[in-house]
Amino acid sequence: MKQFLLKVLSLTSVVAVVVFIAPHRSAADPSIWAPQPLGRLIEEGLANNQDIKSLESQVKSFREEISFAGSLNDPRVGIALLNLPTDTFSFDQEAMTQKQIFIAQKIPWFGKLSLRSQQAAMKAIRQEAILKAKRLELAREIATAYYELGFVTSGQKTNERLIKMLTQLLRVSETRYAAGQGLQQDVLQAQVELSKLLDEQITLGKKRRTLEDRINSLLNRGDFIPVPPPESLPYHDPVLEIEELQTRALTMNPWLKVKQAEIDLAGVGIELARKDYWPDLDFKVAYGQREEDFNGRDLPDFVSTSVVMNIPLWKKTRQDKKLEATKLSHQAALQSYQNLANGLPHKIDALVTDIRNIRNNYRLITDALIVQAEQWARASLTAYEVGKVNFNTMINAQIRLLRFELQSANYLFSLYKKRAELEEVLGAPLLSQNFGDNISHLQKEKT
């Protein structure tokens, strides 16, 4: 396992450099799979969300710093007066008196500028990885809220169908009771169930408004704009190979790339700390102009040069400590990477297991429970009309059918939410899907 992770580590280093050299991607690049309406919402969110805009500005800022970090300091120019006598302040009294102009340039030790440029580039790479991770996170948050909105909307539609059905049954029960063929308790039960449904309709309306507000907030909209809920989502049955997905996550997960960039950044820091044992060189060239002396002699001007370097005299408290600190930072980055890399396969396994279980639940409820509930509902309604079953049994059968259909929709939207979570961990949409035109049993009934 460790050897595999080391290979993945080296591969992601190469990928990070390629990503940095490649042109900057736009916010509209695919992040997770989404139907067209959701895709438009995600694009709007990626284009307008202020957190994303802030990260994009930071990436540009880090990119601009690369050339600055790898360039020399500005040269220094100065003027000076040398050996000017204080008794007369005369320029021609002493032969060594001169007016001087100089230029100085500090040159870092060989390799330092290159390492500083690499360090700035690694910071930019790390910030780009954070940006991609945040884009995926935002896309997943929008998708989750969108699919939850779809489920709440399905609940509203189911609730409306139940209200319509109970209203009709209430009229039937009232007519039967007036004719002396029914019981008053049937009328009262229908009224109670209808009141419960009306209360539930209000609650669902609140949930829908909350989800729409959440989506509008993620999209950074100034005013509230109603969000059309998803309709006719197909049932998808992707082939999910856990080992293949785990390998993809270890090479493409954006937060793992952030950790990889931190390792590379700390590695460059170690090299820079080692370079600090070597002195920077400060070169200076000066030109000194002299006046004629008091005897009228034309004195030659002077040219002076010097090189100044720092001496690592206090290396035990400076260079040694800095090197040790950078090594500890590198070790911490490695441990953080290892921790995330060890946890990703388990996260993939848990998500795939959830998807498979939800898929089994969806198949069971659509292929068996709904079919059986339909038969029970029809049979109980027929039996109630001829007085063979009581009102309570018949109404429970009708409610149970619609509740099963709502649960089926819940499983379907849960599949899409789990898929979005999985793609966020993978760092890209699933490569292999088996969407086709598989429409759920519930959707067939509605169409």
N, C-alpha and C positions, 0 to 999 in steps of 0.2 A: 504493500500500500504506500509506504514512504517513497519507494523508487518511482511509483506512478505519479505521486504528487510532485516529486522533484521534476519529472518530465513535463508535467502540466505547468509547473512554475516557470521553467525555461521557455516553454511554448508561449505562455501568456506574456512574457517579457518581449518576445519578438512581435507578438500581436500588438502590444502597447506601442512599440516604436512605429509599426506600420500605420496604426490608427493616428498617431501624432503627425506623421509625415503626410498622410492622405488629406485631401481637402475637407474642410469642416462641413459636417452634415447639417442639413436643415431640420427644423423642428417637425416637419411633416413626414420624416422617415418612419417606416413601420416600427412599432414597438410591441404591441400585442395584436392578436387577431381580433377583428371587430367587424360586425355587419356595417353597412354603409352609414346608417343614421348615427350609430355609436362612433364610427370612424370620424365623422364630421365633428362630433362633440369633442373627441380626443384631440383632433387637430386644432380646434378652437382653444382648448385648454392649454395645449403646448405653446400656442402662439401668444396667448394673453395672460397666462398665470404669472404673477409677479415674482414668485419664488424662482420659477424657471428663468425668467428674464434676468433676475439678479445673478443666477449661476452662469448664464451665458455671458454676462458682462465680466464676471470674474475670470472666465476662461479667456476672453479676449485680453484682459489685463495681464494675465500670466503669460500669454503668448507674446505680448509686446515687451515683456521684461527679459525675454531670452537673449536678444542681441545686446541689451543693456548689460546684463550680467556677464557676458563674455567679452566685453570691450574694456579697453584701458581707461583709467581715470583721466580726466582732462589734464593736459599739461599746465604747469604753473609758471607764470611770468612775474618777475619782480624787479625792483630797482633798489639800489643801496648806495650809501656813501661810506667809503672805507678810509680809515686813518686820517680823519679830518682833525687838525689840531684845535684844541678848545681854547687856546689863548687868543687866537686871531680869527679862527674859522676861515682861513684863507686857503684856497685850492692850490696855490703855487708856492706855499711855504715849505711843504714836505714833499719829497720825491715819491713817496708811497701813497700819497693822497689820490684817490680816484673816484670817479662816478661810475657806478657799475649797473649793468642790466643783465639779468640772468633768466634762463629757462630751465625748468626742472620737470622730470617725468618719472613717475613711479612705475616700475615694472614688476609685476608679481612673479614669483618663482615659476619656472617652466611647468606647464600643465595646469596651473591654478585657474587660468581664464577658461580653458576648455571644460574643466570640472564645474566651474560656476555656471557656465552655459548649460551643461548637462543637468545640473541641479534645477535650474529654472525650467528647463524642458520637462523634467520629471514632475515638477509642480503643476505644469500645464496639463500633462497627461493625467495626473491624479484628479485634477479639477474636472477634466472632460469625462472621466469615469464616473465621478460623483454626479455630474450633469445627466449622464445617460441613466444612472440608477434612479435619480429623482424623476426623470421623464417617465420611466417605466412605472415608478410608484404612483405618479399622478394618473397615468393611463389606467392602471389597475383600479385606483380609487374611483375614477369616473365610471369605469366599466361595472364595478361592484354596485355603485349607486344606481346605475342605469338598469341593471338586471333586477335589483331589489324593487325599483320602480315598476318594472314589468310584472313582478309577482304581486305587488300591491294592487296594480291595475287589474290583474286577473282576479284577485280577491274581490275587488269592487264589482266586476262583471258577474262573478259567481253569486255575490250577495244580491245583486239586482235580479238575477234569475230566481234566486230563492224567494225574494220579496214578491216577485210577480207570481210565482207558483203558490206561495202561501196565501196571497190575496185571493187567488182563484179558489183555493181550497177552503178559505174562510167563508167565501160566499156560498160554496156548496154546502158546508157544514151548517151555516145559518139557514139555508133553504131546507135542508133535511130536518133541522131541529124545529123549524116553524111548521113543517108538515108532520111532526110527531114521529119521524123516522130516525132522528139522530139524538145525540146526547148534548146537554149544555156544556159538559166538560170538554167536548171536542171543540166547541166554539171558543171556550176560554183558553184552551191549549194553543189553538191557532193564533189567537190574539197575543198570547205571551211570546210565542216563537217569533211572530212578526215584529213585536216591540224589540226583542233581542237583536234581530237583524237590522232594524233601523239604527239602534245604538252602535252596532258594529260598523255600519256604513259611515257614521260620523267619525269613528276612530280611524277607519281606512282612509277617509278624506284627509285627516290630519297627517297621517303617515306619508301620504302621497305628496302633500305640500312640503313636508319636511325634507323629503328626498329631492324634490325639485329645487328647493332652496340650497341643498347641499351641492347639487350639480351646478347651479348658477354661481355658487361661491367658488367652486373649483375652476370654473371657466372665467372667473373674474368679471362677471357681468355687472354692470352698474345697476340695472333694474331687473326686477323679476320677469322672467320670460318662461311661459309654460314649456315643459319638455315633453315631446311626444313619446309615449312608452313604446317598447319593442313589441312587434307583432309578428306572428307566424315564424318564430325562430325554429329552424329545423333541429331535429334530434341528431346529434353527431356522435359517432362511435369511433374515435381515433384509436389507432393501434399505438399503445404506449409500452415501449420496452424500457424497463426501469434502468438497466445497465447503460443503455445508449443515452438516456436522458441524464443520468448521473455524470457521464463523461462530458456531455455538452455543458452541463452546469459548471463543471470544474474548469472549463476552458472559456465560457462566455458570461458567467455571472458577473454583473457589473460591480457589485460590492467586492467580489474577489479580485477584480481588476484594480479597484481602489487599493486593496491591501497589497497587491503586487507592486503598484506604483510607490507605495510607502516603503516597501522593501528596497526597491531600486533607489529611491531618494535617500534612504538611510545609508545604502552602500556608497553612494557618491559622497555623502557626508563623511564617511570613514576615510575615503581617499583624500578629501580636502583637509581633514584633521591631520593626516600624515604629512601632507604638504606643508602644514603650518610649522613643522620643525625646520623647514628651510626658509632662509630670509628673503623678504622682498627687497628689491634693489631700487634705490632712489638716485637717478642720474641727474647731474646738474652741470650746466655749461654757462659760464659767465664771461662777460666782456667788460673790462675796466678801462675807462678813458681818463688820461692824465693831462693836466695843463702844463704849459711851459713853466720851468722853474724861475726863480727870481733873477737868475743870470741870463735868461732868455733861451736856455737850451730846450730843444723840442724833445720831450721825454716820450719814449714809445709806450703804446697802450699795452694792457695785459689781457691775456685769455686764461681763464681758470676752468678746471673741470674737477668734479668730485663724484664719488659713489658712496652712498650711505646705506647701510643695511642693519637690520635689527638682529640682535643676538638673543637666542632662546635661553637666557640665563635663568629664568624662573619656570622652566619647562615642567617641573614637578607639580606646580600649582596651576599651570596654564595649559600647555600643549598636551601633557599626559592626561590631565583631567578631561580636556575636550575630547581626546581620542577615546577615552574610556566611556564618556557619555554617548558618543556617536555609536560605539559598539553596542551599548545597552539599548539604544533606540533601534538599531538594526535587529537585535535579538527580540525585542518587543514586537516589532513589525512581523518578524517570522512567526512568532507564537500566535499573533492575532490572525495571520493568514492560515496557519495550520488549524486553528480552532474553527474558523469559518469553513475551511476545506473539509474538515472532518464532519461538520454538521450538515453540509449541503446534501450529501447522499441520503441521509436519514430524512431530511425535509422532502426531497424528491419522492422517496419511498412512501412517506405519509400522504403526500398529495395524490400520488397515483393510486394508492389504496383507497383514499376517500372517493376519487373519481370512479373507480371500479365499483365500490359499494353503492354509491348514489345511482350509477348506471343500472345496477342489478335491481335496486329499489324501483327505479323508473320503469324498467321492463316488467317487473312483477305487477305494479299497480296498473299499468296501461294494458298489459296482455291478459291479466287475470282478474284483478280486483274490480276494475271498472266494468269489465264485461259481466262479471257476476252481479255487481251492484245494479247494473242496468236491468238484468233479468229479474232481480228481486224487486226493484222499483216498479216495473211493469206489472209483475204478478201481484204485488200488494195493492196497487191501485185498482186492478181489475177485481181483486177479492173484496176490497173495501166497497166498491160500487154495488156489489151483490150482498154485502153484509156479512162476509165470511171472516174478515179481520177487523180489528178496531182501528180507530183513527190514529192512535199513537203509533202502532206498527207501520201503518202506511206512510205517515209523515216522516218517521225516522228513516224509512227506506229511501224516500226522495232526497232527504237532506244528506244521507250517507253517500249517495251517488255523486252529488255535487261537491261534497267535501273530498271525495277521492279524486275527482277531476282537478280540484284546486291543489291537492297534494302532488298530483302528477306535474302540474305547472311548477310547483315549488322545487321538485327534483330537477326539472329541466333547467330552470334558472340557476339552481345550485351547481349544476354541471358547468354552465358557462362561467360562473364566478370562480370555481376551482380551476378551470382552464386558464383564466386570467392570472390567478395566483401562480400557477405552474409556469406560465410564460414569463412572468416577472422574475422568477427564480432563474429560469433558463437564460434570460437576457435577450430573448428573441421569440417570435412566433414559432409554434410547432411546425416542423418541416413536413411531416406526413400526417394528413388527416383523411378521414373517410366520411366526408360530409354527405355527398350525394344529394338526393332530394328526399331523405327520410323525414316524413312528417309524423309527428306524434299522433296517437289515437285521439287525444283531446282536440288537437287542431283539425283533424279530419271531421270530427263531430261539428266543430264550429263552422267549417266551410260547407 
